[in-house]
C-alpha cells in the first residue's frame, strides 16, 4: 500500500462526509508523478468542480514537500494530473455550505475548485496548504533576493 493511499484513507476515516470514489486508482497517478526526493506530507480526496451535485469527478490531492498534486484516474483509460508549484500559487479560499465545503486554489493560470469536502475538514485543509505555501514562498523570496 502506497504512502499516498494510506494518507487518503486516514483522511477519509477522519472525515467520512467527503464524497469520493476510486481513491486507490487516483493515488497511483500521484505516486507515478512523484519526483526523486519528493514526499507526500498530506493527502485527501474530493470532487473537482463548482457544482456540488456533480459527484462523478473524484480526485486525489496530495501536498508534497515541493508542490500540490491533483490527480484523477479516468474510468476507462488515461488520467488527468495537475501540479501546482509555489511560484504559481496565488491564493486559497474556503467556502462552506449546509453539508459540504469547497477549497478554491487560485493559481497564475486557473482556479482549481476542490468540492464536496466534509465541512469539518476544510479548516485542516486550509491550514496545511496555507502553511506549506507560506514557507515555500519565503524560500522563493530569499532565493530571489540573493540572485539580485
Buried (B, 14 or more C-beta within 10 A) or exposed (E): EBBBBEBBBEBBEEBEBBBBEBBBBBBBBBBEBBEEEBEBBBBBBBBBBEEBEEBEBBBBBBBBEBBBBBBBBEEEEEBBBBBBBBEBBEEBEBEEEEEBBBBBBBBEEEEBBBBBBBBBBBEBBBEBBBEBBEEBEEEEEEEEEEEE
